[in-house]
Amino acid sequence: MFRRLPPQGADARGVAEIVNNIMDGKTNNTGLVTLNGGGAVTTILEDARIGIDSKIILLPSSQDAQEDAAPYGLFLNNTDQFAPSTTTTSVVEFDSEEFTNGVYLDNDTEIYVENYGIYNAQFSVQLAHIANSQEYADIWFRVNGSDVPNTASRFNLMPRKDATTPSHLVGTVNTFLELSPGDYIEIAGSVSSVDVSLEHFAEDVVLPRPAIPAVIFSVQYIAPLAYSNIYATNAGAGTATINHFANYSTDKVYGYIIVG
């Protein structure tokens, strides 16, 4: 806390000291607040300096707050996957979460988001074909179990190289999805032959080469602007509500400035 002028005023030296501090940015309208955890999306800020007309500016003041700019997730599967038939839609499974923040995997196939926004969703699949014919795989996105229009792509696979060596193709697509809290994304597909599959390759220590997953799926929040998703509302006599992403951290600290 910096020095204030007494109600009855002060001498020239005291006034000059306080005015110079204000010119240097040293004012008494700042503080720190730690966001509620456990998935909370609001935090009550209590500060006697808040009034009904106050504007509150929030800035990250801890590593957790700085790193949590926006939700994201990266998911893999390092096992082969096969379609049961050519007349059944299959859903791609995942077996590992590489990076997650506000996005998570459930039921092996469902990628959930915890916050509203526009997300960039992108998959990369390692397709294999072991038959001596030209076949294809159609792959698309689903949200909450429903196919997303205009998101399907067809990937044509050449005949096998020989009886034990499949032909291969990497299929990749990205799209934008508008999602609400609790929505989930899936990757669905169908094949013209059950000889088409998703194939993984284990790490090769001889070449050397890292593992090749059967599928890689990334989800990244892109809008609205990340800094606009923590803001204060309902300012009143000594209190305001901070709205923010669903928070599971115990050390997400923001500095705030009260204006007015």
Secondary structure, 3 states (H helix, E strand, C coil): CCCCCCCCCCCHHHHHHHHHHHHCCCCCCEEEEECCCCCEEEEEEECCCCCCCCEEEEEECCHHHHHCCCCEEEEEECCCEECCCCCCCEECCCCEEEEEECEEEECCCEEEECCCEEEEEEEEEEEEECCCCCEEEEEEEEECCEECCCCCEEEEECCCCECCECEEEEEEEEEEEEECCCCEEEEEEEECCCCEEECCECCECCCCECCECCEEEEEEEEECCHHHHCEEECCCCCEEEEEEEEECCCCCEEEEEEEC
